Every structure is written in structure tokens, then in C-alpha cells.
Amino acid sequence: MNRFFKISLVAIFLSGFAILLNSCKKEFDSPSGPKDQDIVANTTIADLKAMHPGNGAYTIVGTDIIISGIVVANDKSGNLYKQLYIEDATGGLQILLDASSLYGSYPIGRRIYIKCKGLCLSDYNRLMALGVKANVAGLPSQEGIPSALINQYVIGGSLGNAVTPHIVTLNDLTTNMQDRYLGSLIQLEGFYFPNLNQTYSDTSAYKSTQNRDIKNCDGLTTIIRTSAYANFAGQRVAQGRGSVTAIYTVFGNTKQLLIRDTGDVKFNEPYDCPLPAGVLFQEDFEGQVTPGPLVLNNWFVGAEAGTKTWEARLFSSNKYAQMSAFSTNDASAKAWMVTKAINLGTFASKTLTFETNAGFHNGAVLKLLISTDYSGTGNPWASGVNWTDISSSSSFSPGLPSGYPPSFTPSGNVDLSSYSGTVYIAFKYEGADPSGSSSDKTTTWQVDKIKVTGL
């Protein structure tokens, strides 16, 4: 019994010691993170920015001003360089720091405090920043806080603070230098890239920062601006429609968005905008990049014969689709532009309208075709695909042998009431430009404002 009692005591002692060690290990393995410093901000970001008169002036902070903000953007993706954006409850501000890999010390969600005395506020085309005043090539300039001095001015605080973008509309954003949202993280809803055949930025050796238009269903457009050094510069732009989160900036009177990475672009909704009641289909080509190839989701644009096909063009602020066999030397030029699928629904009356213009008219023709059995993919002229020529139901531009008529010609109402289900509308160009021949048929045909309605 004595021996058993001693063994039990040893076992209990060892078990307790193990628990103690384990407890100590857990405490050692999970140190508490950085905490907010024993420092108090005495000025808001908005009040600090209000000290700066603008116009490219250099405002040196001469008093013991301290601001505090949460890091909402840093240089992790390479889209920002030697800068952070911080935000408090009153606004956002760009902070210039002459150091790289800032995201290691200043991750998104970290609170920082900035002792502003001796620092400089300035603006570049209405976008304000906080840094230092320096002389570059004998001229005054705003530069980043030197790396050796950063810790003197910038004090890191707690990690993991909530970062929530401000959900706004494009009309909420102004180019006023004191705009509350300038330098802040904002979110816009319902936007898409009109040109889907682009990358976010320049992938060439020139490394040029690029602007990419985004547009909403109300026709409002703004810019996403991306550095060629961003690690997502070569990625294709998002293909759907939805929300974009970004730092709001300006360049003069131009509104600009800076995304932190592609995770800020959540275009998860269908690309096409909802149509107004009674409108079954419409395309005005205003989302196209001109001059250039037509980039239309789920359309077919291609050449059955010859080397040229339909393209996007612009004249007098109006965009349209255009095809011409001129200067191709093609003995035969046949180019198709086929809409995506159009569901005619249960409407009793269905009507197609569009506009055309014909320049330097010398015999090339434009045909209007409709199909109920085209699949929407593959060559529309393939065997087994049936098209009905309904050109005679429409009015086309009379054209001019030299130059263009002064305006587009409306098609009139093309009755589609005899059709039901899903249809495809095609505009087929037929011309020629045989080398060494005077019997060219190279008319330039332009098409715009295609719409199908139902009643």
C-alpha cells in the first residue's frame, strides 16, 4: 500500500507539472499583438486637410498636431508605391513614406498615429498628401518621409481593426480637394468594363500606368487606374457586372479609382444591364473602344470571305459598327455581325429598329437576316443553319457616291411578330475589292441603335 501510495503521488505530481508546462507553452505561443500606444490624436484628418489652401502650395505643419487613422490601402500588390492611405471617421489621406514593402509594418486594418509637426501637406492636381518638403533639382517638391525618420513621425498601433468601404454612388463623389471621400475606401455598385478584351494595365516593356473605363447601367463612366508594376497588371479585366471597392482619387476634374488588388472587383452578376420594360434587346455600341474591333458579349463578328470584318468607329461623339472592303484587295468580302440570342417572349407584337449610313456607295450591299436555328456559337454560314433575308422589310441608307449622307437613316419598324422563341439578327456585308479591277464594291456601311421591342 505504501509503495502504491508513493507511485500515485509521483503520477499526480508529473501530471500537474505537464499541465503547468502546457499552460505556459500556450501563453508563450500566443503573445498579444501590438496595442494602441499611449498617445492621443488631437486633430481629425478632415481638420488637418482643411489647413491646406490647395493650388500646389506647401503647408508645413508648425504645431503639435497628431492624427490617427486605420490603414485602408498599402503597397502589397504593387499598385501603390511608397505610400499608404489611412482613414478616420472624418476622411482619408495619402501618406508618403520613402520605403518599400510597407505592408509588412502597416497591414490593412492597422491603426497608426502620425506626429505631424514638421511634415508637409501639399496637393497634386487636387489630390492631397502628407509627406515632407524637399528641394529636387533646385525646385520645391513634396516627397516621402525619409525611411530613417519614419519611426519618428509614424507610430504603429493595434492590428485587425475593421475596414469597411463607404457605399456611395458616382454622383456622391466630387473633385473638390476637401471632398470627404477623397483618399478614402469607397464602394460603387452595378459597374462593368465596357471593353472586356483588356488587361488591367500595360504588360509591355514600357510599363505605362493605364486607365480602364468602367460603366454602370445608367451610362455613368469612371476610371480604374492601375500601375503596370501591380502584380495583377497582366490579368484580364473582370467579365461580369457588380461592385468595385477602391481608393477614391482625382486628377484635376477626372475621378479615378485605385483598387488594392483584383479581390476589390466583385463583378459576379450577369454582364448585361437589365432592359427597360418592353425592350427585349438593344445595342448602341457606346461601350466600344474606338477605333478597334467590336467586343460584344455572346455576339458573333467574323468574316466568311475576305480579310476584314466589322469594327467599332466614332464620329461626332457617336459610336457605331462599321464595315468596308476598301483597300483590302479581297476578291470577295463577306462579313457577319450577329446579335446574341434575343428571346421574343410571349409578346403578340415584336418590332426591330436600327439605323444605317452608307458612305462612298459603289455597290456593296448590307443584308438583314434572321434565324431561329442558329446556336449562337460557330460560323453562322455553316451547313444546316438557316437564315431568312428580311432586308425588304427595312429602309437602308441611300448612300452617296462621294462622302456620307448628313445623318443615319432609320430602318422603320421591322415586324417580327411572326417569330417566337429565340432568334438571332444578322447584318451581313457583301462587297469586293479585287486587285487591279475597277469594278470594286467597297461601300462603307455603318449600323447603330439596334433595338427589339415587344407589346
Secondary structure, 3 states (H helix, E strand, C coil): CHHHHHHHHHHHHHHHHHHHHHHHHHHHHCCCCCCCCCCCCCCCHHHHHHCCCCCCCCEECCCCCEEEEEEEECCCCCCCCCEEEEEECCEEEEEEEECCCHHHHCCCCCEEEEECCCCEEEEECCEEEEEEEEEECCEEEEECEEHHHHHHHEEECCCCCCCCCEECCHHHCCCCCCCCCCCCEEEEEEEECCCCCCECCCCCCCCCCEEEEEEECCCCEEEEEECCCCCCCCCECCCCEEEEEEEEEEECCEEEEECCCHHHEEEEECCCCCCCCCEEEEECCCCCCCCEECCCCCCEEEEEECCCCCEEEEECCEEEEEECCCCCCCCCEEEEEECCCEECCCCCCEEEEEEEEEECCCCCEEEEEEECCCCCCCCCCCCCCCCEECHHHCCCCCCCCCCCCCCCEECCCEECCCCCCEEEEEEEEEEECCCCCCCCECCEEEEEEEEEEEC
